[in-house]
Amino acid sequence: MNENITQFLPILFMLVLVAFVIFIVFFLSGHFNRTKRIEEKLDKALKEITEKKEK
């Protein structure tokens, strides 16, 4: 039984590592998309404010 576990440990470690990297990539891409959307909303709000001031 112990021999089987030692054989699967490197494979298991690699799978965990790959899953972790994929998770980080998805998390970061989602985070950047959110900040982009927030910036767009801020730009839109600022434009509306300037338009109201001009009238």
JOLINLIN-V258241 format. One record per backbone hydrogen bond with DSSP energy under -0.5 kcal/mol. CO is the residue of the C=O (numbers start at 0). NH is the residue of the N-H. Records with the same first field share a line. If there is no record, write none. Layout:
CO = NH / NH
This chain:
0 = 4
1 = 5
2 = 6
3 = 7
4 = 8
5 = 9
6 = 10
7 = 11
8 = 12
9 = 13
10 = 14
11 = 15
12 = 16
13 = 17
14 = 18
15 = 19
16 = 20
17 = 21
18 = 22
19 = 23
20 = 24
21 = 25
22 = 26
23 = 27
24 = 28
25 = 29
26 = 30
27 = 31
28 = 32
29 = 33
30 = 34
31 = 35
32 = 36
33 = 37
34 = 38
35 = 39
36 = 40
37 = 41
38 = 42
39 = 43
40 = 44
41 = 45
42 = 46
43 = 47
44 = 48
45 = 49
46 = 50
47 = 51
48 = 52
49 = 53
50 = 54
